[in-house]
Amino acid sequence: MSGDALVRLVAGCVLQYPGDYFHDELPRLRAALAGAPAEPAALLGAFLDEVELQTPIELCSRYTSTFDTRNRRCLYLTWWIDGDTRRRGLSLVRLKRIYRDFGLEFAGEELPDFLPVALEFAAREEEAGTRLLQEHRAGLELLRLALTESGSPYARVLEAVCATLPGPSPETKAEAKALARNGPPQELVGAGSALEPFGPGLDMPADFPSSAPTDLPWPTTASAASASASASASERMPA
């Protein structure tokens, strides 16, 4: 697993609802960062150092007060493009199809555009995952800027994620919104791309393998059984 993949994996873990077992996973998360590039590893390490000082209740409270749509700090990627419109339903179907095209079945209680889900996919399938994150680059950068503006430590996590993508991050909201207006670079979408744009093909392709796809342990949510949270995280993180 490459250094960028490790960054995405760790970021995906810490962007999930922390729950009661988050602090138990800190040593494993730090160990994974040893193989990550220096800059994003330092950003994620600083985040872990800060949240380690908080109690589970404090951390969970901060998480729920940080991420919402009202303050434009949303962890659902298609919300940044489609908002709460019917078009978003097509976007979600498309994401599920992308995961299935790589033999991965989204089995979580969260929506498939939940950022930790996309990050785990981008860690497992780096090339396709990079294209997927690039398609949603504007939303990622706007979320990063919103978190920075609010003084949230989660801003460091988004900085680390964006550091795994090609090109520099925009410095202002106007520059980030320009990414949305211009769309992803042409080579990231279209014919021959693993990430097929909207249109024909929302149904599964005829040559898709008939064998059952692999279930992914996505994601750990507030309503998930707490007894399985630690085991699930341990399975995802490299030894």
Accessible surface in RSA format (square Angstrom, percent):
REM  Atomic radii and reference values for relative SASA: ProtOr
REM  Chains: A
REM  Algorithm: Lee & Richards
REM  Probe-radius: 1.40
REM  Slices: 20
REM RES _ NUM      All-atoms   Total-Side   Main-Chain    Non-polar    All polar
REM                ABS   REL    ABS   REL    ABS   REL    ABS   REL    ABS   REL
RES MET A   1   133.29  69.0  50.30  33.3  82.99 197.6  63.00  53.6  70.29  93.1
RES SER A   2    48.18  40.7  34.03  45.4  14.15  32.6  45.20  96.3   2.98   4.2
RES GLY A   3    18.57  22.9   0.00   N/A  18.57  22.9   6.27  17.2  12.30  27.5
RES ASP A   4    51.23  35.9  49.25  49.0   1.98   4.7   7.08  16.7  44.16  44.0
RES ALA A   5     0.00   0.0   0.00   0.0   0.00   0.0   0.00   0.0   0.00   0.0
RES LEU A   6    16.71   9.3  16.71  12.0   0.00   0.0  16.71  11.7   0.00   0.0
RES VAL A   7     0.00   0.0   0.00   0.0   0.00   0.0   0.00   0.0   0.00   0.0
RES ARG A   8     3.20   1.3   3.20   1.6   0.00   0.0   0.00   0.0   3.20   1.9
RES LEU A   9     7.56   4.2   6.41   4.6   1.16   2.9   6.71   4.7   0.85   2.3
RES VAL A  10     0.14   0.1   0.14   0.1   0.00   0.0   0.14   0.1   0.00   0.0
RES ALA A  11     0.00   0.0   0.00   0.0   0.00   0.0   0.00   0.0   0.00   0.0
RES GLY A  12     3.27   4.0   0.00   N/A   3.27   4.0   3.27   9.0   0.00   0.0
RES CYS A  13    17.74  13.4   9.22  10.3   8.52  20.0   8.17  20.7   9.57  10.3
RES VAL A  14     1.68   1.1   0.07   0.1   1.61   3.9   0.07   0.1   1.61   4.4
RES LEU A  15     0.00   0.0   0.00   0.0   0.00   0.0   0.00   0.0   0.00   0.0
RES GLN A  16     8.00   4.5   7.60   5.6   0.40   0.9   3.22   6.8   4.78   3.6
RES TYR A  17    58.04  27.1  53.07  30.2   4.97  12.9  25.31  19.0  32.73  40.3
RES PRO A  18    12.55   9.1   2.09   1.9  10.46  38.0   3.73   3.1   8.82  54.8
RES GLY A  19    20.65  25.5   0.00   N/A  20.65  25.5  20.19  55.4   0.46   1.0
RES ASP A  20   106.24  74.4  85.61  85.2  20.63  48.8  19.84  46.7  86.39  86.2
RES TYR A  21    79.71  37.2  78.13  44.5   1.58   4.1  42.90  32.2  36.81  45.4
RES PHE A  22    17.36   8.7  11.68   7.2   5.68  14.8  16.88  10.2   0.47   1.4
RES HIS A  23    46.24  25.3  37.42  26.0   8.82  22.6  36.84  38.0   9.39  10.9
RES ASP A  24    95.31  66.8  69.89  69.6  25.43  60.1  23.68  55.7  71.63  71.4
RES GLU A  25    19.15  11.0  19.04  14.4   0.11   0.3  12.02  23.3   7.13   5.8
RES LEU A  26     4.47   2.5   4.47   3.2   0.00   0.0   4.47   3.1   0.00   0.0
RES PRO A  27    92.50  67.4  81.57  74.4  10.93  39.7  87.57  72.3   4.94  30.7
RES ARG A  28    87.02  36.5  80.03  40.8   6.98  16.6  18.08  24.7  68.94  41.8
RES LEU A  29     3.52   2.0   3.52   2.5   0.00   0.0   3.52   2.5   0.00   0.0
RES ARG A  30    78.98  33.2  69.05  35.2   9.93  23.6  49.38  67.5  29.60  17.9
RES ALA A  31    70.38  64.7  49.13  75.8  21.25  48.3  59.50  83.8  10.88  28.8
RES ALA A  32     8.02   7.4   0.13   0.2   7.89  17.9   6.98   9.8   1.04   2.7
RES LEU A  33    14.52   8.1  10.51   7.5   4.01  10.1  10.70   7.5   3.82  10.3
RES ALA A  34    93.51  86.0  50.98  78.7  42.53  96.7  64.02  90.2  29.49  78.1
RES GLY A  35    46.85  57.8   0.00   N/A  46.85  57.8  29.22  80.2  17.63  39.5
RES ALA A  36    15.28  14.0   0.00   0.0  15.28  34.8   0.77   1.1  14.51  38.4
RES PRO A  37    54.89  40.0  42.05  38.3  12.84  46.7  54.26  44.8   0.63   3.9
RES ALA A  38    87.54  80.5  68.08 105.1  19.46  44.3  76.63 107.9  10.91  28.9
RES GLU A  39   122.77  70.5 112.70  85.3  10.07  24.0  43.84  84.8  78.93  64.4
RES PRO A  40     6.46   4.7   6.46   5.9   0.00   0.0   6.46   5.3   0.00   0.0
RES ALA A  41    17.95  16.5  14.02  21.6   3.93   8.9  14.36  20.2   3.59   9.5
RES ALA A  42    67.49  62.1  50.37  77.7  17.12  38.9  61.91  87.2   5.57  14.8
RES LEU A  43    34.53  19.2  33.58  24.0   0.95   2.4  34.49  24.2   0.04   0.1
RES LEU A  44     0.55   0.3   0.55   0.4   0.00   0.0   0.55   0.4   0.00   0.0
RES GLY A  45    17.78  21.9   0.00   N/A  17.78  21.9  17.78  48.8   0.00   0.0
RES ALA A  46    41.11  37.8  31.69  48.9   9.42  21.4  36.03  50.7   5.07  13.4
RES PHE A  47     0.76   0.4   0.76   0.5   0.00   0.0   0.76   0.5   0.00   0.0
RES LEU A  48     0.58   0.3   0.58   0.4   0.00   0.0   0.58   0.4   0.00   0.0
RES ASP A  49    78.81  55.2  74.31  74.0   4.51  10.7  27.10  63.8  51.71  51.6
RES GLU A  50    59.70  34.3  54.15  41.0   5.55  13.2  27.58  53.4  32.12  26.2
RES VAL A  51     0.00   0.0   0.00   0.0   0.00   0.0   0.00   0.0   0.00   0.0
RES GLU A  52    81.39  46.7  68.85  52.1  12.54  29.9  15.39  29.8  65.99  53.9
RES LEU A  53   155.39  86.5 122.48  87.6  32.91  82.7 127.17  89.3  28.21  75.9
RES GLN A  54    29.26  16.4  24.93  18.2   4.33  10.3  18.23  38.8  11.04   8.4
RES THR A  55    69.28  49.3  65.76  66.7   3.52   8.4  66.21  88.9   3.07   4.6
RES PRO A  56    50.51  36.8  49.96  45.5   0.55   2.0  50.51  41.7   0.00   0.0
RES ILE A  57   145.71  82.9 141.46 105.4   4.25  10.2 144.75 104.2   0.96   2.6
RES GLU A  58    93.67  53.8  86.25  65.3   7.42  17.7  38.35  74.2  55.31  45.2
RES LEU A  59     0.61   0.3   0.61   0.4   0.00   0.0   0.61   0.4   0.00   0.0
RES CYS A  60    17.08  12.9  16.64  18.6   0.43   1.0  10.13  25.7   6.95   7.5
RES SER A  61    65.83  55.6  58.53  78.1   7.29  16.8  27.16  57.8  38.67  54.2
RES ARG A  62    81.15  34.1  75.93  38.7   5.22  12.4  16.16  22.1  64.99  39.4
RES TYR A  63    18.43   8.6  18.38  10.5   0.05   0.1  15.60  11.7   2.83   3.5
RES THR A  64    81.50  58.0  62.09  62.9  19.41  46.3  52.29  70.2  29.21  44.2
RES SER A  65    71.64  60.5  53.71  71.7  17.93  41.3  49.13 104.6  22.51  31.5
RES THR A  66    10.37   7.4   8.42   8.5   1.94   4.6   2.78   3.7   7.59  11.5
RES PHE A  67    24.25  12.1   7.92   4.9  16.33  42.5   8.21   5.0  16.04  45.9
RES ASP A  68    39.96  28.0  29.80  29.7  10.16  24.0  33.50  78.8   6.46   6.4
RES THR A  69    63.62  45.3  56.09  56.9   7.53  17.9  25.91  34.8  37.71  57.0
RES ARG A  70   200.97  84.4 168.46  85.9  32.51  77.4  84.02 114.8 116.95  70.9
RES ASN A  71    61.31  42.3  45.45  43.9  15.86  38.2  10.47  25.2  50.84  49.1
RES ARG A  72   131.15  55.1 131.15  66.9   0.00   0.0  55.50  75.9  75.65  45.8
RES ARG A  73    35.64  15.0  35.64  18.2   0.00   0.0   0.26   0.4  35.38  21.4
RES CYS A  74     4.94   3.7   3.00   3.3   1.94   4.6   1.20   3.0   3.74   4.0
RES LEU A  75     6.65   3.7   4.24   3.0   2.41   6.1   4.95   3.5   1.70   4.6
RES TYR A  76    55.11  25.7  55.08  31.3   0.03   0.1  37.42  28.1  17.69  21.8
RES LEU A  77     4.22   2.3   3.67   2.6   0.55   1.4   3.69   2.6   0.53   1.4
RES THR A  78     1.34   1.0   1.34   1.4   0.00   0.0   1.34   1.8   0.00   0.0
RES TRP A  79    29.81  12.0  25.46  12.3   4.35  10.2  20.55  11.0   9.27  15.0
RES TRP A  80    36.75  14.7   6.22   3.0  30.53  71.7   6.33   3.4  30.42  49.4
RES ILE A  81    91.43  52.0  68.78  51.2  22.65  54.6  72.98  52.6  18.45  50.1
RES ASP A  82     7.25   5.1   1.71   1.7   5.54  13.1   2.15   5.1   5.10   5.1
RES GLY A  83    22.69  28.0   0.00   N/A  22.69  28.0  20.56  56.4   2.13   4.8
RES ASP A  84   122.67  85.9  82.63  82.2  40.05  94.7  40.38  95.0  82.29  82.1
RES THR A  85    77.30  55.0  60.93  61.8  16.37  39.0  68.68  92.2   8.62  13.0
RES ARG A  86   232.71  97.7 209.80 106.9  22.91  54.5  93.73 128.1 138.98  84.2
RES ARG A  87   128.67  54.0 121.55  62.0   7.12  17.0  49.28  67.3  79.39  48.1
RES ARG A  88    34.10  14.3  34.10  17.4   0.00   0.0   8.63  11.8  25.47  15.4
RES GLY A  89    35.19  43.4   0.00   N/A  35.19  43.4  32.12  88.2   3.07   6.9
RES LEU A  90    84.34  47.0  82.95  59.3   1.39   3.5  82.95  58.3   1.39   3.8
RES SER A  91    10.61   9.0   9.16  12.2   1.45   3.3   6.32  13.5   4.29   6.0
RES LEU A  92    28.76  16.0  28.71  20.5   0.05   0.1  28.76  20.2   0.00   0.0
RES VAL A  93    70.92  46.7  69.55  63.0   1.37   3.3  70.03  60.8   0.89   2.4
RES ARG A  94    23.66   9.9  23.66  12.1   0.00   0.0   6.36   8.7  17.30  10.5
RES LEU A  95     2.16   1.2   2.16   1.5   0.00   0.0   2.16   1.5   0.00   0.0
RES LYS A  96    79.78  38.9  79.04  48.5   0.74   1.8  22.12  19.9  57.66  61.4
RES ARG A  97    30.62  12.9  30.34  15.5   0.28   0.7   8.30  11.3  22.32  13.5
RES ILE A  98     3.33   1.9   3.33   2.5   0.00   0.0   3.33   2.4   0.00   0.0
RES TYR A  99     0.21   0.1   0.21   0.1   0.00   0.0   0.11   0.1   0.09   0.1
RES ARG A 100    76.03  31.9  76.03  38.8   0.00   0.0   8.69  11.9  67.35  40.8
RES ASP A 101    53.43  37.4  25.89  25.8  27.54  65.1  14.82  34.9  38.61  38.5
RES PHE A 102    62.19  31.1  40.48  25.1  21.71  56.5  47.99  29.1  14.20  40.6
RES GLY A 103    28.46  35.1   0.00   N/A  28.46  35.1  23.50  64.5   4.96  11.1
RES LEU A 104    15.81   8.8  15.81  11.3   0.00   0.0  15.81  11.1   0.00   0.0
RES GLU A 105    41.08  23.6  41.08  31.1   0.00   0.0  18.89  36.5  22.19  18.1
RES PHE A 106    21.67  10.8   7.39   4.6  14.28  37.2   7.39   4.5  14.28  40.9
RES ALA A 107    62.65  57.6  27.16  41.9  35.49  80.7  36.29  51.1  26.36  69.8
RES GLY A 108    20.32  25.1   0.00   N/A  20.32  25.1   4.44  12.2  15.88  35.6
RES GLU A 109   132.18  75.9  92.78  70.2  39.39  93.8  54.46 105.3  77.71  63.4
RES GLU A 110    39.01  22.4  32.85  24.9   6.16  14.7   5.67  11.0  33.34  27.2
RES LEU A 111    75.67  42.1  75.23  53.8   0.43   1.1  75.44  53.0   0.22   0.6
RES PRO A 112     2.59   1.9   2.58   2.4   0.00   0.0   2.58   2.1   0.00   0.0
RES ASP A 113     0.05   0.0   0.00   0.0   0.05   0.1   0.05   0.1   0.00   0.0
RES PHE A 114     8.40   4.2   8.40   5.2   0.00   0.0   8.40   5.1   0.00   0.0
RES LEU A 115     0.16   0.1   0.16   0.1   0.00   0.0   0.16   0.1   0.00   0.0
RES PRO A 116     2.36   1.7   0.21   0.2   2.14   7.8   0.46   0.4   1.90  11.8
RES VAL A 117     0.00   0.0   0.00   0.0   0.00   0.0   0.00   0.0   0.00   0.0
RES ALA A 118     0.54   0.5   0.54   0.8   0.00   0.0   0.54   0.8   0.00   0.0
RES LEU A 119     0.00   0.0   0.00   0.0   0.00   0.0   0.00   0.0   0.00   0.0
RES GLU A 120     5.26   3.0   5.11   3.9   0.15   0.4   2.46   4.8   2.80   2.3
RES PHE A 121     0.00   0.0   0.00   0.0   0.00   0.0   0.00   0.0   0.00   0.0
RES ALA A 122     0.00   0.0   0.00   0.0   0.00   0.0   0.00   0.0   0.00   0.0
RES ALA A 123     3.89   3.6   0.08   0.1   3.81   8.7   0.08   0.1   3.81  10.1
RES ARG A 124   101.82  42.8  72.05  36.7  29.77  70.9  26.01  35.5  75.81  45.9
RES GLU A 125    56.99  32.7  54.22  41.0   2.77   6.6   3.31   6.4  53.68  43.8
RES GLU A 126    63.06  36.2  57.10  43.2   5.97  14.2  24.25  46.9  38.81  31.7
RES GLU A 127   133.04  76.4 120.80  91.4  12.24  29.1  52.70 101.9  80.34  65.6
RES ALA A 128     3.42   3.1   1.90   2.9   1.52   3.5   1.90   2.7   1.52   4.0
RES GLY A 129     0.00   0.0   0.00   N/A   0.00   0.0   0.00   0.0   0.00   0.0
RES THR A 130    32.28  23.0  32.28  32.7   0.00   0.0  23.21  31.2   9.06  13.7
RES ARG A 131    39.75  16.7  39.75  20.3   0.00   0.0  14.12  19.3  25.64  15.5
RES LEU A 132     0.00   0.0   0.00   0.0   0.00   0.0   0.00   0.0   0.00   0.0
RES LEU A 133     0.00   0.0   0.00   0.0   0.00   0.0   0.00   0.0   0.00   0.0
RES GLN A 134    19.59  11.0  15.99  11.7   3.59   8.6   0.45   0.9  19.14  14.5
RES GLU A 135    26.29  15.1  12.90   9.8  13.39  31.9   5.51  10.7  20.78  17.0
RES HIS A 136    10.58   5.8   8.93   6.2   1.65   4.2   7.00   7.2   3.58   4.2
RES ARG A 137    15.94   6.7  15.68   8.0   0.26   0.6   9.92  13.6   6.02   3.6
RES ALA A 138    12.54  11.5  11.31  17.5   1.23   2.8  11.31  15.9   1.23   3.3
RES GLY A 139     3.78   4.7   0.00   N/A   3.78   4.7   1.38   3.8   2.40   5.4
RES LEU A 140     0.49   0.3   0.14   0.1   0.35   0.9   0.49   0.3   0.00   0.0
RES GLU A 141     0.00   0.0   0.00   0.0   0.00   0.0   0.00   0.0   0.00   0.0
RES LEU A 142    20.55  11.4  18.78  13.4   1.77   4.4  18.78  13.2   1.77   4.8
RES LEU A 143     2.20   1.2   2.20   1.6   0.00   0.0   2.20   1.5   0.00   0.0
RES ARG A 144    26.00  10.9  26.00  13.3   0.00   0.0   1.86   2.5  24.14  14.6
RES LEU A 145    22.40  12.5  19.72  14.1   2.68   6.7  19.72  13.9   2.68   7.2
RES ALA A 146    12.06  11.1   9.52  14.7   2.54   5.8  10.16  14.3   1.91   5.1
RES LEU A 147     0.00   0.0   0.00   0.0   0.00   0.0   0.00   0.0   0.00   0.0
RES THR A 148    73.82  52.5  60.14  61.0  13.68  32.6  61.21  82.2  12.61  19.1
RES GLU A 149   131.66  75.6  95.52  72.3  36.14  86.0  46.53  90.0  85.13  69.5
RES SER A 150    59.27  50.1  18.72  25.0  40.55  93.4  29.96  63.8  29.31  41.1
RES GLY A 151    64.91  80.0   0.00   N/A  64.91  80.0  36.43 100.0  28.48  63.8
RES SER A 152    15.59  13.2   5.65   7.5   9.94  22.9  10.00  21.3   5.59   7.8
RES PRO A 153     8.40   6.1   3.86   3.5   4.54  16.5   8.32   6.9   0.07   0.4
RES TYR A 154     2.20   1.0   2.20   1.2   0.00   0.0   0.00   0.0   2.20   2.7
RES ALA A 155     6.96   6.4   6.96  10.7   0.00   0.0   6.96   9.8   0.00   0.0
RES ARG A 156    77.95  32.7  77.95  39.7   0.00   0.0  11.43  15.6  66.53  40.3
RES VAL A 157     0.00   0.0   0.00   0.0   0.00   0.0   0.00   0.0   0.00   0.0
RES LEU A 158     0.00   0.0   0.00   0.0   0.00   0.0   0.00   0.0   0.00   0.0
RES GLU A 159    63.59  36.5  58.04  43.9   5.55  13.2  13.45  26.0  50.14  40.9
RES ALA A 160     0.00   0.0   0.00   0.0   0.00   0.0   0.00   0.0   0.00   0.0
RES VAL A 161     0.00   0.0   0.00   0.0   0.00   0.0   0.00   0.0   0.00   0.0
RES CYS A 162     2.41   1.8   0.88   1.0   1.53   3.6   0.89   2.3   1.51   1.6
RES ALA A 163    50.76  46.7  12.80  19.7  37.96  86.4  25.06  35.3  25.71  68.1
RES THR A 164    11.29   8.0   0.02   0.0  11.27  26.9   1.56   2.1   9.73  14.7
RES LEU A 165    10.00   5.6   0.00   0.0  10.00  25.1   1.15   0.8   8.85  23.8
RES PRO A 166    78.49  57.2  61.96  56.5  16.53  60.1  73.47  60.7   5.02  31.2
RES GLY A 167    52.63  64.9   0.00   N/A  52.63  64.9  30.98  85.0  21.65  48.5
RES PRO A 168   131.14  95.6 105.35  96.0  25.79  93.8 116.98  96.6  14.16  88.0
RES SER A 169    42.97  36.3  24.19  32.3  18.77  43.2  16.34  34.8  26.63  37.3
RES PRO A 170    16.66  12.1   7.49   6.8   9.16  33.3  15.20  12.5   1.46   9.1
RES GLU A 171   146.50  84.1 123.05  93.1  23.46  55.8  42.05  81.3 104.45  85.3
RES THR A 172    65.94  46.9  61.41  62.3   4.54  10.8  63.36  85.1   2.58   3.9
RES LYS A 173    89.59  43.7  85.31  52.3   4.28  10.2  50.12  45.1  39.47  42.0
RES ALA A 174    68.24  62.7  59.48  91.8   8.76  19.9  64.16  90.4   4.08  10.8
RES GLU A 175    86.27  49.5  79.38  60.1   6.89  16.4  37.16  71.9  49.11  40.1
RES ALA A 176     0.00   0.0   0.00   0.0   0.00   0.0   0.00   0.0   0.00   0.0
RES LYS A 177    99.04  48.3  98.42  60.4   0.62   1.5  44.52  40.1  54.52  58.1
RES ALA A 178    28.07  25.8  27.85  43.0   0.22   0.5  28.07  39.5   0.00   0.0
RES LEU A 179    65.45  36.4  61.29  43.9   4.15  10.4  61.36  43.1   4.09  11.0
RES ALA A 180    64.22  59.0  36.92  57.0  27.31  62.1  44.22  62.3  20.00  53.0
RES ARG A 181   179.54  75.4 140.51  71.6  39.03  92.9  76.42 104.4 103.12  62.5
RES ASN A 182   121.26  83.6  87.11  84.2  34.15  82.2  27.33  65.8  93.94  90.8
RES GLY A 183    30.91  38.1   0.00   N/A  30.91  38.1  20.48  56.2  10.43  23.4
RES PRO A 184    45.83  33.4  30.80  28.1  15.03  54.6  35.28  29.1  10.55  65.5
RES PRO A 185    59.44  43.3  47.04  42.9  12.39  45.0  59.33  49.0   0.11   0.7
RES GLN A 186   150.81  84.3 141.49 103.4   9.31  22.2  61.80 131.6  89.00  67.5
RES GLU A 187   137.69  79.0 106.59  80.6  31.09  74.0  66.55 128.7  71.13  58.1
RES LEU A 188    21.48  12.0  21.48  15.4   0.00   0.0  21.48  15.1   0.00   0.0
RES VAL A 189    38.09  25.1  28.45  25.8   9.64  23.2  28.45  24.7   9.64  26.1
RES GLY A 190    22.57  27.8   0.00   N/A  22.57  27.8  20.86  57.3   1.71   3.8
RES ALA A 191   116.75 107.3  69.08 106.6  47.67 108.4  81.30 114.5  35.45  93.9
RES GLY A 192    88.63 109.3   0.00   N/A  88.63 109.3  44.40 121.8  44.23  99.1
RES SER A 193    25.94  21.9   4.53   6.0  21.41  49.3  12.18  25.9  13.76  19.3
RES ALA A 194    34.98  32.2  15.01  23.2  19.97  45.4  27.87  39.3   7.11  18.8
RES LEU A 195     0.00   0.0   0.00   0.0   0.00   0.0   0.00   0.0   0.00   0.0
RES GLU A 196    64.07  36.8  60.46  45.7   3.60   8.6  26.96  52.2  37.10  30.3
RES PRO A 197    59.01  43.0  52.15  47.5   6.86  24.9  54.50  45.0   4.51  28.1
RES PHE A 198    92.75  46.4  69.15  42.8  23.60  61.4  70.12  42.5  22.63  64.8
RES GLY A 199    40.07  49.4   0.00   N/A  40.07  49.4  28.30  77.7  11.77  26.4
RES PRO A 200   124.37  90.6 109.48  99.8  14.89  54.1 121.80 100.6   2.57  16.0
RES GLY A 201    32.90  40.6   0.00   N/A  32.90  40.6  22.07  60.6  10.83  24.3
RES LEU A 202    61.65  34.3  48.81  34.9  12.84  32.3  48.82  34.3  12.83  34.5
RES ASP A 203   122.27  85.6 113.18 112.7   9.09  21.5  35.12  82.7  87.15  86.9
RES MET A 204    69.71  36.1  48.31  32.0  21.40  50.9  46.97  39.9  22.73  30.1
RES PRO A 205    44.13  32.2  28.68  26.1  15.45  56.2  39.18  32.3   4.95  30.8
RES ALA A 206   117.21 107.8  69.19 106.8  48.02 109.2  81.49 114.8  35.72  94.6
RES ASP A 207   127.65  89.4  97.62  97.2  30.03  71.0  50.80 119.6  76.85  76.6
RES PHE A 208    46.39  23.2  29.34  18.2  17.05  44.4  31.56  19.1  14.82  42.4
RES PRO A 209    88.02  64.2  73.82  67.3  14.20  51.6  84.67  69.9   3.35  20.8
RES SER A 210   123.55 104.4  81.98 109.4  41.57  95.8  55.30 117.8  68.25  95.6
RES SER A 211    81.56  68.9  65.87  87.9  15.69  36.2  54.91 116.9  26.65  37.3
RES ALA A 212    93.98  86.4  62.22  96.0  31.76  72.3  67.23  94.7  26.75  70.9
RES PRO A 213    47.40  34.5  30.27  27.6  17.13  62.3  36.33  30.0  11.07  68.8
RES THR A 214    82.28  58.5  75.13  76.2   7.15  17.0  47.85  64.3  34.42  52.0
RES ASP A 215    99.41  69.6  82.42  82.0  16.99  40.2  25.48  60.0  73.92  73.7
RES LEU A 216     4.73   2.6   0.36   0.3   4.37  11.0   0.95   0.7   3.78  10.2
RES PRO A 217    44.71  32.6  25.40  23.2  19.32  70.2  42.32  34.9   2.40  14.9
RES TRP A 218     8.29   3.3   1.50   0.7   6.79  15.9   2.02   1.1   6.26  10.2
RES PRO A 219    13.77  10.0   0.69   0.6  13.07  47.5   1.55   1.3  12.22  75.9
RES THR A 220    26.70  19.0  22.75  23.1   3.96   9.4  23.00  30.9   3.71   5.6
RES THR A 221    20.65  14.7  12.99  13.2   7.65  18.2  13.97  18.8   6.67  10.1
RES ALA A 222    72.40  66.6  40.80  63.0  31.60  71.9  43.06  60.6  29.34  77.7
RES SER A 223    88.80  75.0  54.40  72.6  34.40  79.3  55.15 117.4  33.66  47.2
RES ALA A 224    33.72  31.0  18.66  28.8  15.05  34.2  21.89  30.8  11.83  31.3
RES ALA A 225    68.31  62.8  50.30  77.6  18.01  41.0  61.58  86.7   6.73  17.8
RES SER A 226    61.44  51.9  52.48  70.0   8.96  20.6  26.28  56.0  35.16  49.3
RES ALA A 227    90.06  82.8  63.70  98.3  26.36  60.0  68.93  97.1  21.12  56.0
RES SER A 228    59.25  50.1  55.14  73.6   4.11   9.5  44.94  95.7  14.32  20.1
RES ALA A 229    17.25  15.9  13.03  20.1   4.22   9.6  15.19  21.4   2.05   5.4
RES SER A 230    36.41  30.8  35.76  47.7   0.65   1.5  15.79  33.6  20.62  28.9
RES ALA A 231    56.16  51.6  46.97  72.5   9.19  20.9  54.34  76.5   1.81   4.8
RES SER A 232    20.31  17.2  17.65  23.6   2.66   6.1  17.33  36.9   2.98   4.2
RES ALA A 233    11.12  10.2  11.12  17.2   0.00   0.0  11.12  15.7   0.00   0.0
RES SER A 234    40.70  34.4  32.47  43.3   8.24  19.0  20.49  43.6  20.21  28.3
RES GLU A 235   133.92  76.9  98.29  74.4  35.62  84.8  47.12  91.1  86.80  70.9
RES ARG A 236    21.01   8.8   5.97   3.0  15.03  35.8   4.82   6.6  16.19   9.8
RES MET A 237     7.83   4.1   0.53   0.4   7.30  17.4   0.65   0.6   7.18   9.5
RES PRO A 238    53.32  38.9  34.87  31.8  18.44  67.0  46.76  38.6   6.56  40.8
RES ALA A 239   140.11 128.8  70.77 109.2  69.34 157.7  97.93 137.9  42.18 111.7
END  Absolute sums over single chains surface
CHAIN  1 A    11316.6       8511.4       2805.2       6498.4       4818.2
END  Absolute sums over all chains
TOTAL         11316.6       8511.4       2805.2       6498.4       4818.2
